[in-house]
Amino acid sequence: MTEPRGMPWKKAGVMGLGLSGAAAAGFLSRRGVQVIAADDKPFASLGDEARALAKAGVTLRAGPTDPHVFSGCEIVVASPGVPPTAPPLAGARAAGIPIIAEVELAAPWLRGVLIGITGSNGKSTVTALTGKILETAGVPIRVCGNIGVPLTSVMERDLDLPEAEARRVHYVTELSSFQLEGIERFSPRVAVLLNLSPDHQDRYERMEDYYAAKTRIFMNQRGDDIAIVNWDDPAVIPIAERLAARLCPFSLTQELEEGAVLSGGRLTLRSAAREETIMDATDVPIPGRHNLENVLAAACVAYHRGVPVETIARAVRAFTALPHRLEFVAEVAGVAWYNDSKATNVGSTLRALEAFTRPIVLLLGGYDKGGDFESLKRPLSAKGPGLRAVVTFGKAGDDIARRLEGSAPHIARSGALAEAARVAAGLARSGDVVLLAPGCASFDAYTGYDKRGEDFRTIVARLASQAGGQR
């Protein structure tokens, strides 16, 4: 895509002043657009960036807003965390004002290579790992999107780059369903769909709507683009078979003729012309079978961008788990504590459980997004002696305990996360794992999964200190 000559709008609205909303408002304002930015939080709760926007001339509407706040706007940029039913968005929709995502705002200005990564689980890990592999290969990268850095921000900083340099930049972009709802022209050169499982059931009435939002990542791709898909996911295959882009599947269970596979204990890339081994599966440093899938997906991206398998393997071996994603915290009295606070849906919890062979005390709870916790009953029961106990906590804790009744040797109910950790410490034995994989959002007690994970680290450190003092 080439840089537009100017903005097509004179007046625009921005709903939500989180990271992406603030980035969008600033980008628009600096290009001469009159911006009205609204957020349902009070002004005192907004960050320094929002106050800076006000000083720069952006009109702020903080606190409860009426449906007509964006009256007269030609476009509205919606932050991903704002539900489409929010009155200002509903009002804009009724007035016929187009509503787009922040990533869509950035799309016409991108001059480099856009790589989009989505899925119900694993997208942050694959985004970070893909960035690591490309960086190791000497490719200029920007890791951005839902992983925490707005695409608009990094794109704007690159506008001053010379044309040849700008075209080499790879934008490795994590994309949520919320972001993909608001795209029109956004078109990744390489698009990745890792998996599909129920999530965000508090936002989507039907899972088909959630899946449809995810698959919008492919909607503008052409025959010379690349679509990377999980051939082990039965929900993905029917979608993949209808795509216009060139298909690159990955699988842990099937001997594909082309794509990325686990074969004979080795991660392997196959094409019509050749087969190349990346590495032994046992050499992957991040735990869990699902992370073998993540490596295959990232390897597919890198391979199609010309990265040799030797470089892919070197980058994978140097990769460490992301914060709050199956992150080892500490060993206390022979018990290993793991922080998977980013496991905010039931599918993520299942993947975390599969990563361990040692007996587990599982911490579940928080703010329920409508998760199907009954689907955990069979896998929990199947672990047998591999499951020591389940400890529930937070707003959803009592309901989860009720729904899982009979599926674990012991189910304990607690209040806040700190209490749940103390209960878990009492139930765990030397050689066990205490695993925080809550299957819920964190918004009953924290501003995000990262804050919950940070609190968990602090709690475990306190338990370690107490255990040391008791020796």
N, C-alpha and C positions, 0 to 999 in steps of 0.2 A: 504494500500500500504506500502511496506517496503522501507527503504532508499536504493537508488542505491549505489553500491560500488564506482562508479566514474563517471566522466562525459563522455558521448559518443562522444563528439566533441572536437576538438583541436582549431577550429577557428569559432567564431560566430559573427553575426551582431545584432545590436539593433537599431531599427528605432524609434526615438522619445525619448526625454530625460525628459519627465514629471516624475511623481512619479513612475509609474510602469516601465517605461523604465530604469530609473536610478537604481531602485531596481534590475531589471533583469541583467543589465550590471555589477553591483557590485557583485551580486551572482555568475555570471559566472566567472568573473575575479578572485575572491577569491578562486576559485576552479581550477585555472591554465589554464583557457581557454583564448586564445588570442581574444580580443573583439574589434570590430570596432563599434562605436556608432555614429549615424548620426542624426542631427536635422536641420530642415530648418531655424531655427532662428539663428541670428548671435551669436558668442561666448559670446559677452558682455551681451546678453539677457538670457543666461543660468544661472541657479542657482549655489549656492556654491557646491551642491552635484556633479554637472557635472564637476566642476573644481577639486574637490577631486578625481573623477574618472580618470581624466587626470593625476594627480599626482601619482595615483596607477597603471598607465600603460595602461589604456584604451585609444585606439586611437580615438580621436574625430574628426568628420567631421561636422563643423558647417556652416550654410548658405546653399544656393542652392547646391544640390548634384547631381552628374550624376547617371545614371541608373546602373552603374557598380561598385558603391562604395563597395558593398558586394561581389565582385568577390573573389572566393576562400573560402568563408564561407560555412560551412556545415549546418547551421541553421540560421534563422533570427527571432528575437523576435520583433513583431510589437506592439507598444503602441496603445491603443484603439482609441486615438484621431487622429491617422494618417490614412487618407483614403487609401484604397487598391490601388488606382490609382497613388499614389505618385511614382515618377520615380524610386527611389531606390527599392521599393517593386515590381514594375512592372519588373524591371531588374532582381531581384532575382527570381521572378516567371518564367521569360523567360529562366533563366539559370537552372531551375529545382531545386532551393534551397527551401527546406520546410520553410514555414512561420508559426509561432505559436504565440499564445498569452502568456502574462506573467503568467497567471494562469495555462496554460498548462505546462510551464517550472517548476512550483512548484509542479504539480500533482504527479510525481513519488516519491517525497521526503516526502510526507505527511504520517504520521503514525496515526493521529487522525481521527476524524469523520468529514467528509466534508458535509456541508449543503450549497446548492446553491439556491439563490433566484433571480428570474428575473421577468420581466413584463414591460409593457409600463409605468405604474404608480404605485407608492406606494412601490417600492422595497427598498428604503432607510429606510422608516419607518418600514417596516416589518423586515428588517435586524437588525435594532437597537432594535426593540421590542423583537424579538426572542433572541437576545443576552442578553437583560435585564431579560427575563424570565428564561433562562438557568442559568444566573449568580445568580439570586435569589434562584435557586434550588441548588446552590453550584457546578455547573458544570464549569470546567475551559473552558473559551471561548476566541476566537480571532475574533472580529468583523472586517471584512476586505473586500478587493475587491474594487468595483466601489464606495463604500462609502467613500473612501479616504485613505485607508491604503493598500498597495500592499500585496497580499497573499504571495509573495516570501519573503518579509521582515519579516513577523511574523513567517513564516515557518522556515526561516533560524535561527531565534533566538531560536527556539524550538529544533534544531538538537542536542543540548547537553543534553536534558532532558533524564532521564532514560526511558527505553522502556515502562514500565507500566504506568508511568506518561504521557508520550507522547501520548499513545493510548487513554487517557481520554479527551484530548483536542478536543473541538468542534470548527471548523473553519466556522463561520457563514459569508458567502461570497456573497456579492451583485454582480450580473453579468449583464453587458450590452450586447446588441446584438453584439457590436464590439468585446468584449472579447470572446463571444461564437463562433464567426466566426473562431477563431484560436485554437479550442480545437481538440484533437485527442483521448487521453486516459482519460482526465479529467472526473471523474465520481462521482457525489455527492451521498452519502448514502441517503440523503433526498434532493429532488429537488422540488422547488416551482415555479409555473407559475401563477402569480397573475391575469393577464389580457393581452389582445392584442388590441391595437388601433393604428391608423396611427401615425408614428413618423419617424424622420430622412429621410424625403423624398428627402433631398438633397444628400443623400448617396445611397439610394436604389431606383432603377428605378421602381420596383414593390413592393407593400406591401407584396406580397407573399414571396419575398426574405427576407424581414425584419422579418416576422413571422417565416420563416424557420430557421433563425439564432437564434431566441429566443428559439425555441423548441429543438435545439441541446443540451440544458441542460439535456435532458432525454436520449440522444443517446447511452450512455454506461451503463445505469442502467440495473440491473438484477431483477429477480422476487422477491428477498428478500429486495430490496430497496423500498423506499417510494416516490411516486409522488403526490404532493399536488397541486390541480388545482381548478380554479374558475368555479363552475358549473352554474353560472349565465351568463357567457360570451359565446355567441354562436360561437365565433371564436376559443375558447379553447376546447370545448367538442369533436369535431371530432378528434382532436389531442390526447386528453386524452384516447379515446376509443381504440387507437392503441398502447398504451404503454406497455412495458414489466413489469414495476415495479408495486407494489401494490398501488392501487389508494386510495387517501384520498381526496374527494371533499369537498368544502365548499360553502355555499349558504346563501343568505339573503332572498330568495324568495321561496325556495323549501323545502319540508319536506323529506330530504334524510334519508334513513334507516341507512346509515353509513357515518360518516364525521362530519363536524362542521356546525351548522345551527343557524339562528335566529328563535326562536319558542316562541310564546307567549310573546314577548318582552325580551326574555332571550337568551343569547349566550350559546349554548349547544353543547356538544360533544357526538356523538353516535357511538356505535360499535355493533356488533352482540350480545355481552354479556350484555351491559348495556348502560344507558344514564346518563350523568352527566352535571349539570348546572355549567357553569363557573361563570356567573355574569349577572345582569340585564344590558341591553343595555344602560340604562340611567347612569350607573356607569362608563362608558368608558370616561376618562377625555379629550381625544382629539376629536375635533369637526368633524362632517361630517359623513354621512352614509357610505362613502367609507372607513372610518377608522374602522367601524364595520367589514367590509371585511378583513381589515388588521389584526385586532385582531384575527379573526377566523383562518386566515392563520398561524399566529405565534403560536396560540394555538395548531393547528394541529401538527406543528413541535415539539413543546415541549411535547405534549402528547405522540407522538411516540418515544420520547427519555426518556419516563418514568417519566415526571414531573407531580405531582398531580394537579388537577384542582384548589385546594385552593392556591397553589403556583403561578399558572398562573394568577389567579385573583388578588392576592396581587401585583404581578409585574406590571400588566396592570394598576391598580389604581395608582401606583407610577410613571407611565411613563408620560413624558411631550413631547410636539411636538418638532421635530427636528428644528434646526435653518433653517429659510427660507422655512419652510413647514407649511403653515397655522399658522404662528407664530404671536401672538398678539404683537403689537409694543407699542401702546399707545392709550389713548382716548384724543382727542383734541376737545374742545368745543362741547362735546357730541357725537362726531363722533369716531367710533372705527376703527383704522388702522391696517390692517393685511398684513403681508409679506409672500407671497407664491412665492417667486422668483424662487423656484425650479420647478414651473409649467412651464416647457419649451416646452410643446406640447399642442395641443388643448384639448386632452382628460383630461389632468391635470386641465386645466382651467374649463372644465365642472364640474369636481368633486369638485373643490373649490367653484364654484357658488352654487352647491347643498348643501353646508355645512351651508348656512345662510338663515334665514327667514326675516331678516331685509333688508330694501332697500339698494342696493349696487351701488356704483360708481366703475366701473371696469377699471383697468389700463391694457392695452394690448399693446405689442410691443417689439421691439428688433431686433434680427437677425432671419429672417424667415427661417426655415428648410424645407419649402414646406408644411406647415400646411394647412389643409382644414378649413379655417376660415368660409366659407359658412355654414359649419355644425353647427356653433354657432348661426346662425340666428334664427332658430326655438326655441331653448331653451332660448335665450335672449328675444325674443318676448313673450314667454310663461310666463316669470316672471312678466309681466305686471307692476303693481306699485312696485314690488320687485326689479325693475331695475331703478335706478335714471338716470344713464348716463354711457357712455363708453368714456374713454379718451385714445387715442392712442399716442404712442411715439416711438422714435428710428427710425432706418433705415426702418423698415417695417410699421411704423405707418400710413403713408398716404394710402398705399395699403390696410391695414386692414380696415381702416375707409371706403374706397370705397367698399370693399367687404361686409361690414356689414350694408351698407346704408339701412335705413328703419326698422332696427331690434331693435332700442332703442329710447327712447323718445328724447335723445340728444346724439350726437356723436361729441366729440371735438378732434381736432388734435393739437398735441403739438410737441415740439422738443425733448429735453433730458428728462430724468426721473424727474429731479427736477422741470422742467416746468410743466410736467404732474401732479405732486403732487400738485403744486400750483393751477392748473386748477381744480383738483378734490376737493381741499379744498373749492374752491368757489362754486362748484356745490352741495356738500354734505350738508345735513341738520342734525340737532341734532337727534340722534337715528339711523343714517345711518352707513353703513360700507364702508370704502374705501379699496378695495381689489387689491393688486398687484398680479395678476395671469397671467403673460404676454403671455403665449402660444408660446413663442419664446425663442431661445437661447439668450445669452447676449453678443455675441462676436462682435457686432457692437460698443460697448462702454466699455466693461469690459472683464476681463480675465476669468470670470466664473460667474455662477448664484449666488455664495456666495458673490462675490464682489458687484454685483448688489444689493443683499439683504442688505448687510452692508451699502451701500450708501443710500438705502431707509430708513433704521433706522435713519441714520444721518439727512436725509431730514426731516423726521417726527419730530425728536427731535427739529430741527430748527423751524419748523412750530409751535410746542408746545410752544417753548420759545417766539416766536413772539406773539402768541395768549395770553400768560400770561402777556406779557408786554402791551397789548392793553386793558386789563381789568381795 
